[in-house]
Amino acid sequence: AAISVPSNIAEGAGRATSAAFAQFLGIALGSLNEVGVQLAIADHLNYLSSQTADDLAERGEATRVSLIGLILTVKGEASSSR
């Protein structure tokens, strides 16, 4: 899932339309959500320290904010090109 996030961003960036790009960004956001769940499970099972889990969760949230901003920008471009 972690590899899927940037992979979908890259694939979407290569699409011909902003709408198609936005679709792939949405898929990337879904993959980021999967990573969050997997991180929570790993923390619950004590596969990593609480500090590491917190640090990774913060990075995930920062990525989520950036990705949502990009989605909104790209969707704005898609709607203005109609």
Buried (B, 14 or more C-beta within 10 A) or exposed (E): BBEBBEBBBEBBEEEEEBBBBBBBBBBBBEBBBBBBEEBEEBBEEEEEEEEEBEEBBEEBEEBBEEBEEBBEEBBEBBEEEE
